[in-house]
Amino acid sequence: MSEAKQYDKNYKEQAVKLAGQIGVKKASDELKVPYGTLYGWVQAAKKGELDMEERTPENVMSLAEEVRQLRSEVKRLNKENKRLQEERDFLNEAAAFFAASRRK
């Protein structure tokens, strides 16, 4: 059984950039990297899991801003989730009440 080949970060970044320019299939053939491997790198880059740029003070601040916005969004969604759960509970109680009154 062969060992999995290890690629350095710079190589992955360059491969993803090339795949964006000429397509994943052509890039994988040209670089002799398995298609699935390169496709995984491209997907990771799209999700932000593959660091595609160096950290600078400008984009670090934007990352901090993004984190702040995401925390705010989570807080808003948690609040909405709580409200919807309360509505659901109320409707379940109302349905039980009316179902019991119809049986009488």
C-alpha positions in Angstrom: 0.0 0.0 0.0 1.4 3.4 -0.9 1.6 6.3 1.5 -0.6 9.3 1.0 1.3 12.2 -0.6 1.6 15.3 1.5 1.3 18.7 -0.2 2.4 21.9 1.3 0.1 24.9 1.8 1.6 27.0 -1.0 1.2 24.1 -3.5 -2.5 23.7 -2.5 -3.1 27.4 -2.9 -1.5 27.6 -6.3 -3.4 24.4 -7.4 -6.7 25.9 -6.3 -6.0 29.1 -8.2 -5.1 27.2 -11.3 -8.3 25.1 -11.0 -10.3 28.3 -10.8 -8.7 29.5 -14.0 -8.8 26.3 -16.2 -11.1 24.0 -14.3 -10.5 21.2 -11.8 -10.2 18.4 -14.3 -7.6 20.1 -16.5 -5.7 21.3 -13.5 -5.6 17.9 -11.9 -4.3 16.4 -15.2 -1.7 19.1 -15.6 -0.5 18.9 -12.0 -0.7 15.1 -11.8 -2.9 15.5 -8.6 -5.8 13.1 -8.2 -9.1 14.8 -9.3 -10.8 14.1 -6.0 -7.9 15.6 -4.0 -7.9 18.8 -6.0 -11.7 19.0 -5.9 -11.5 18.6 -2.1 -9.1 21.5 -1.9 -11.3 23.7 -4.1 -14.3 22.9 -1.9 -12.3 23.6 1.3 -11.2 26.9 -0.2 -14.9 27.8 -0.9 -15.9 27.0 2.7 -12.9 29.0 4.0 -11.3 26.0 5.5 -8.2 26.3 3.2 -6.4 29.6 4.0 -6.0 31.2 0.6 -4.4 34.5 1.7 -1.9 35.7 4.2 -3.1 37.5 7.3 -2.6 41.2 7.1 -3.9 43.9 9.5 -6.6 44.8 7.1 -8.1 41.3 6.6 -7.6 40.4 10.3 -9.8 43.3 11.1 -12.3 42.1 8.6 -12.2 38.7 10.2 -12.9 40.2 13.6 -15.8 42.1 12.1 -17.1 38.9 10.5 -16.9 37.1 13.8 -18.8 40.0 15.5 -21.5 39.8 12.8 -21.7 36.0 13.1 -22.1 36.2 16.8 -24.8 38.8 16.4 -26.6 36.5 13.9 -26.4 33.5 16.3 -27.9 35.7 19.1 -30.7 36.8 16.8 -31.4 33.2 15.7 -31.4 31.9 19.2 -33.9 34.6 20.2 -36.1 33.7 17.2 -35.8 29.9 18.0 -36.9 30.6 21.6 -39.9 32.6 20.4 -40.9 29.8 17.9 -40.6 27.2 20.6 -42.9 29.2 22.8 -45.4 29.6 20.0 -45.3 25.8 19.3 -45.8 25.0 23.0 -48.8 27.4 23.1 -50.3 25.9 20.0 -49.8 22.3 21.3 -51.6 23.3 24.6 -54.4 24.9 22.6 -54.9 21.9 20.4 -55.0 19.6 23.5 -57.5 21.9 25.1 -59.8 22.0 22.1 -59.4 18.2 21.5 -60.4 17.6 25.1 -63.4 19.9 24.9 -64.7 18.1 21.7 -64.7 14.7 23.6 -67.2 15.9 26.2 
